[in-house]
Amino acid sequence: MNRYNVTRKDYIISFLVGLGISVIAGPITGSALLQTYSSAWWIFQFLFGVVSVFLSHLVVVLLFIPPLPQPEVPRRVNAFDDAIVKAGYNYFAISSKEIALWRSPTFMYYLTLNDVKHIIEYGIQHGGIEFSTDEHDNRVFQASGLQMVRRIAQGEIDPSFSALRLLIYTEDAYAEHETEILALIQMHAIARVHCIPIVRERLVRKLSNSDREKLKNLSKRLNQSILDEKPAMSRMSRLGDWMRRSTPDDVYSVPFPDFLLINMTVEEDEHLWWYERENPCDTKDRMPRELAREVYQLICKHVDQGTLWRNYTSTIGTTIPVGTPGDTDFFSLDFFKKWVEEIVPKNTKLLEWRKEEERVLKDELAKLGTVTAALDIGCGWGRHMEILVDGGVEDVQGIDTNWVMARRFQPMYEKHGKKVGFRLEDAQKTSFATDSFDLVVCMTNTFGNLGEDSVKRKVADEIKRVLKPGGRLIVSVYNDSEDALSIRRASYRDVDLHPFLLDDKRTILAKEGLRSEQFSSRALQGFFSGFARDQQIIRVNNLALILTATRK
């Protein structure tokens, strides 16, 4: 009986019920079988009383006392752990099981899977890390979580690589377990995981019939029972619950599946994980994954201040990791240098692209003859600037937004002196005078790393401003092809990035900060059509495009 929360009161009730049955039925039964008041009769009465008390206690426990939740946590599954780590901690989950939190599989994995590593990674990306309990920082953190919910609701699968977990519990559960739930939110926040507490009753009232059907279908596919979500009930309570059946307004009239969806932006590696009772399950099948996405989106559509737990406010006092702003970005790390120096030389197609860039650059210098000034946009540590100087260009300038490159550029100054210059500037608006350069180059997909089209158009406008009429332009990017996509993803993984493919099927985002896009010939030429003539496209192994053009 250690699986039931039996109190002293329950023992007293069982004893009195058993004693009453014994007093009433014992003498009648004994007299029918034995001589009244004989020694055997009295022994029978005693044994009848003991059995009556025992059976009464058994009936009370089995029928009227809720069982205790099982204290064991789900067993660890290495494949589960590895999948989350490989995903770069990009995952979305719903936790709806009965509030004994250790029974929810997502509870374990959110709190035990390398939270420290997650924090360290955040520190690397943001140039240092501190912890804050400031109300403003909490307000910003919570706002970013709710913004993520809104983006999912609008069909924009969030590409920011922040984990999100939705808690769905009743008002009573939040009231009874307030301390535990606040601690749960805190433990998530310290690893920058958004944990959004939603009140089940308020959410249920917002669901349409089609919403309810999707929730039921997914629960059925995952073989999850509504009983897993309810607080512990006695058998009699369950029987009464079944006899009353669920009404549309009943808080448990619809199930909320408990699952974890990893890598929502990458179909190739996406996994759906869940538990059937205590058994871990996963699948890469498209149908249940798509249904899980739909369910997540429909729930997010109904998340607002009216459905949030009242205690989820900016005064909740969670500890939030905050980075030192503005010190680093992706290219200040060693990933790109490693890609250039270790990955490219080993990949035939990437190596041919690099050699073709160098050939085209040398050919353009030869065609132009005397080149007084040239500009390299996104120059890095000066790889292409070296070719320009060796080709006889008198003044070679490079710009980059990365301050680390200023340090790495030092050998160029030492070798070439006043022939080279480096400026820490944004290519959208430079400090160079109009009509300054005979040649502008933007190589090795720098143009494809600029971000939104609006940014690329501003960069194109700036190129037009600083390039002399009749001056030449060279832009080298990835081609929009399956070959390029495959090589990009493989090479990014080889330098330990976590690449994710966005819905446009041509833009890759890495958790570490890289955004990389590939282009069709038409799309690339379109950015320069307003000011460039004689546009030519050189294709390199279906991997890359090199555009050359003349400024009108």
Secondary structure, DSSP 8 states (H G I E B T S, - for coil): -TTB---HHHHHHHHHHHHHHHHHHHHHHHHHHS-TTSHHHHHHHHHHHHHHHHHHHHHHHHHHS-B----------HHHHHHHHHTTS-EEEEE-S-S-GGGSHHHHHHHHS-HHHHHHHHHHHTTSEEEE--HHHHHHHHHHHHHHHHHHHTT----S---EEEEEE-HHHHHHTHHHHHHHHHHHHTTT-EEEEEEHHHHHHH--HHHHHHHHHHHHHTT--GGGTS----HHHHHHHHHH---TTSTTSS----EEEE-TT-TTT-EEEEEETTEEEEE--HHHHHHHHHHHHHHHHT-STTTB-TT-STTS---EEEE-TTS--GGGSSHHHHIIIIIGGG-HHHHHHHHHHHHHHHHHHHHH----EEEEET-TTTHHHHHHHHTT-SEEEEEES-HHHHHHTHHHHHHHGGGEEEEE--TTS-S--TT-EEEEEE-TTTGGGS-SHHHHHHHHHHHHHHEEEEEEEEEEEEESSHHHHHHHHHHHHHTT--EEE-TTSSEEEETTS-EEEEE-HHHHHHTTTTTEEEEEEEEETTTEEEEEEEE-
